[in-house]
Amino acid sequence: MTDSPARPAPLADPHLVYDPAPGDGPRDVVILGSTGSIGTQAIDLVLRNPDRFRVTALSANGGRVALLAEQAHRLRVRTVAVAREDVVPALREALAAEYGSGEPLPEILAGPEAATQVAASACHTVLNGITGSIGLAPTLAALEAGRTLALANKESLIVGGPLVTALAKPGQIIPVDSEHAALFQALAAGTRADVRKLVVTASGGPFRGRSRDELAHVTVADALAHPTWAMGPVITVNSATLVNKGLEVIEAHLLYDIPFDRIEVVVHPQSYVHSMVEFTDGSTIAQATPPDMRGPIAIGLGWPERVPGAAPAFDWSKASGWEFFPLDDEAFPAVNLARHVGRLAGTAPAVFNAANEECVAAFLDGALPFNGIMETVTRVVEEHGTPVTGTSLTVSDVLEAETWARARARELTATTATAEARA
């Protein structure tokens, strides 16, 4: 893949509405990753808007069966899916405790393919809120089944690349990341030919303003203390390294078919402006709300209609300051590395993402220093060499590249830990 346009229209286009199941009643929705941050906020939105949305199936990893059972009962879903087969007895018990006598229990699907099965089930929209590249198979299943895909799982688009773009019809993907939902809305203000630049904002994470040397000895607790957003540990560390912003640059390129040299990252500590589009006439359209993921989720589930009261609005009677700073590429090299792997395309983004997931896990376990995350990821990307690209790319190629990257990252992490122990 190159920076030149390769598709007749962007994957995500606010001017194009893909409606697989038009109707007057509530929109049937499947929620993948229901017990995570995106999933729980989506359920809150659904419960407040029963006339608009009806959840037919839920999927989760299986680590919070009591919450999953409670969600299933409140939403009266038909199917509950868990990735971990070992938790099925506990899930059945939790469901039985939630449901009254005589109430039929939902169908239970279990195993690694369970989320993929419900992603292809009958519904209008699939919200993919799974964390990590394991979301790829459900993303492909939802697209192949003709569902609208509300995509919060950026990793599946990034590692799947051309596999996803080959399946997705124009307008079929609605982005749920706050940055890409912002770009999606701002792009509605003009035509594709009018766009000069996409500007992706970054909070800067907990380490904004620190030099690379100052980052050498930060702790896990430091990295998890995000100043703006409450997220899971992996996403929070990705925000601290700015890997999340690198992934979002690749995602923006794939969603909107804008060259990498026209996608800029700026640091905006307040996280009020979620991203901006600069047009050829000099105008910049910014999408701004207080930090709250229910707004982007509502765009993903309800587009082209907006959901009243989905998230808080600003109180313009109160003074506030909004700041913007350039990105420090020396202290935070993740964005430039992501541009590099994005241009390489093929299996390169999968290697980048998989190596990062392993390195973040090692950092959280105390086995790798903070700066070691990007040092190790960079080395794995360099050792990967020439990626498999083009129409020959398969899911097996992606999985094989990920497997190699994870194994190599673990080897390098173990070597680092040994060297530090001897020092």
Secondary structure, 3 states (H helix, E strand, C coil): CCCCCCCCCCCCCCCCCCCCCCCCCCEEEEEECCCCHHHHHHHHHHHCCCCCEEEEEEEECCCCHHHHHHHHHHHCCCEEEECCHHHHHHHHHHHHHHCCCCCCCCEEEECCCHHHHHHCCCCCEEEECCCCHHHHHHHHHHHHCCCEEEECCHHHHHHHCHHHHHHCCCCCEEECCHHHHHHHHHHCCCCHHHEEEEEEEECCHHHCCCCCHHHCCCCHHHHHCCCCCCCCHHHHHHHHHCHHHHHHHHHHHHHHCCCHHHEEEEECCCCCEEEEEEECCCCEEEEECCCCCHHHHHHHHHCCCCCCCCCCCCCCCCCCCCCCEECCCCCCCHHHHHHHHHHHCCCHHHHHHHHHHHHHHHHHCCCCCHHHHHHHHHHHHHHHCCCCCHHHCCHHHHHHHHHHHHHHHHHHHHHHHHHHHHC
